[in-house]
Amino acid sequence: MRRICTIAALVTALLVPSLAAQQAPLRVIASNGVKTFVEALVPAYEKSSGRKVAVTYGTSSGLVKDVVGGAAFDVFIATREAVTEVSQAGKLASDPHTVLGRSQVGVGVRQGALKPRIGTAAELKQAVLAAKAVTYAGNGASRPHIDAMFVRLGIADAMKAKTLLEQGSERSIARVNAGDADVLITLISEILPAPGIELVGPLPQEFRSEVTFAAGVGATAADAAAARALIASLASPSATATLRSKGLER
């Protein structure tokens, strides 16, 4: 009997951590660029799996710092470059990273405002130079594309005086809603759901750029199987229509 009790205690000791891992919320760290897409798909995953999901959002660059600094997570979703950086830091499992979708950089204005013409390089140049101020995230994934575009247009110096760089697209959106800036430049997937903002359109063809988002399982994920299942649901063909409705493509 004593031997049976000992075995039972050992089995319990092994099962309890596993059960605890399954009951705890799945921890997801995700970029703002896929926020509305993830928010739309998580409820279905929670319902089918019976597992709660807790998501922390931020800019990809900021999330990399958090993860490298020791933030705990099960699933990491960010730009492909950020996912690679986190992987190289040893924070992701050896599973192949899963590409979820991509979003183009676009232009937004305050709801009801006159939409400028931005179909050509000349029209975009005129639009941003005529604007009271232009705003975009200084730490966002689209900033390098925007900065390079201003250089190619020959207006980099002129735009310095009328550009409001913010920490994250949410603050840039707030500056447009407050009337501090009248042109917002960021990912279309961040413009479409923004309250009080209307999409003008993508950048002209010659400046067309996109950011690709990917997902990976944490190297120390409490429940790697559940993490893989969530990523699979986000990457599934059935999620494509929702993906596109949120300003992303596959």
N, C-alpha and C positions, 0 to 999 in steps of 0.2 A: 504493500500500500504506500509506503514511504517513497518507493521508487516511482510509482505511478504519479504521486503528487509532485515529485521533483520534475518529471517529464512535462506534466501539465503546466507547471510554473514556467518552464523554459519555453514551451510553445506560446504561452500567454505573453511572455516577455518579447518574443519575436513578432507576435501579431499586433500588439498594441501600437508600436511606432507606425506600422503599415496602415492600420486603421485610422490613426490620427492624421497621417498624411493624406488619406483619401477624404477625410471629413473637413480638413482645413481648406479655405478658399485657394483656388489656383491663382498664383501671383503672376500678373502680367505687367510688363513694362513696355509701353508703346508710344510711338511718335504721334504728335498732333496731326500729322499728315494722314493718318489712317483712323483717327479718333471716331468719326461718325460711322465708318464702316465696321469697326470693331464693336461699337455700341449697338449697332443694328443686329449683329450676328450672335453676340454673347448670350442673349436671352434664350435663343433656340438651343444653344449648346448646354446651357444650364438645365433646361427642361429635359433634354434627351439624356444627359449624363447624371443628373441629380447632383451636380457639383457646382458650387458657387465660384464665381470668378471675381477677383479684385484687380482692377486695372489702375495703374498710375501713368499719366500722360505727361509729355514734355517734348522739348526739341530733341532731335537725335543727338546733337552734340552734347547737350546737357545730360541726357540719359547715359551716354557713354561714360561720362565722368562719374555719375552715380554708381554705375555697375562696376567700373574699375575700382571705385572707392569702397566697394564692399556691399552694395545694396543687394538684398536677397530677391531672387525671382525664379520663376519656373519657365516663363516664355518671354523672349525678347523680340520686339517688333520695331524695326527702325529702317533707315535707309540702308541700302546694300553695303555702302561703305562703312557705316556705323556697325553693322552686324559683323563685317569682316574684322574691324578693329577690336570689337569685343571678343571675337573668336580668337584672334591672335594673342589677346591678353589671358587666354585660358579660361574664359568665363562661360563658354558654350560647350555643349556635348559635341562629340565627333560626328553627329548626324549631318548629312548635307543640309545646307540652309535652304529654306523654301521661299521662293519668290511669290509674293502675294499679288502685287500689281504695281502700277506706275501712274504718276500724275504729272501733268504738264504745269508749267508756270504760267499764270494768267494775270489779268488786271481786273480789279473790282472798284466800284464807286459806291457812295452812299445811296441807299434806296431812294428812288425818285429823282436823283440828280441826272443831269444830261450826260449821256454816255459818249465819251470821246471816240473818235475814229482811230483805230490802232491796227488796221489791216496791213499796213506797209511800214517799213522802217521810218520813212519820212513822216507819216501820220503819228506814229508812236512818239517820235522825237518832238514833234510839235505839241503833242498832248502833255508830255511830262514837263516840258519847258513852260507851258502855259499854266500848269497846275500851281496852286498856292503852295502845296507841299506834297511830297510823295513819301509813303511809308512802307517799310518792310522789316522783317525780323533780322536784326544784326547777327543773330546766332542761328538763323534758319538754314536749312539745306539748300534753299534756292538763292541765297545771297551771292555766292560766287558767279552764278549765271547772270544775275541782275547787274552786278558790278562790271562784269566783262561786257555786257550789252551796252552800258553807258560809255565805256571806253571805245567800243567800236563805233558808236554813234558820234563820238567826238564831243561829248557833253559831260564827261566825268567831273571836271572841275566845276562846271555850272551847277551840277546836281548836288554837290556837297552842301551848298548853302540852303537847299530846299528839301533835303532828305532827312526824314525822322526815323532813325534806326531804333528799334525796340527789342526787348528781350521776349521773343516769341510772337507768333502771329496774332494771338489774342489781344495783346497790347496794341499791335498795329491796327487791328480792327477797331479797337476802342478809340484810337486817335482819329480814324475816319468818321466814326459815329459822333464824336465830339466836335467835328468840324475843324480840327487842327490840320488835317490833311484831306485832300480830295481824291487822291489816287492811291490804291492799295495794290502792291505787287507781291504775290505769293503763290503757293500751289493752288490749283483749281479745287482740289479736294478740301482745302481750308476756306476757300471763298464761298463755295456753294452753301454750306451750312451756317455761315456767319450771320448772326442776327443784324438786320439793318443794312446789309451789303448786297449788291447785285453784281453778278459777273458780267463784265464787258466782253471778255473773250480771251483766248490764248494769245501769247506773244506772236508777232509776225513770223512767218515761216523761216526767215533767215536767222531768227533768234530763238526759234522753237527749242525748248529744252524740257527734259522730264527727269523726275526723280523716281528711282525704283525702290520699292519697299520689300523687305524680306523678313523672315522669322526664324528663330532658332530656339532650341531647348537649352535651358540652363545646365551647366556642368554639374551643379549640385542641386538640381531640381528635386523637390520632395516627392513628386510623383511624375516621373518622366513619361509614363504611358499616357496619363491624362493631358500632359503638355503637348505630346505629339497628336493626340486626338483633337485638341482644340485647333492646332495649326492646320491639320488636315481638313477640318470643317471650314476654316477661313479660305483655304486654297481649293475647295471643291468646286466643280462646275456649277452646282446649284447656288453658289454664292456670287456667281459672276454678275447677275442682273443687279444685285444689291451693290456690288463693287462699282459698277458703272454709274448707278444712280448717285453715288457719293463722289463722283468726279475722278474716278480712277479707271484704268484700263488694264487688260491683260495681253 
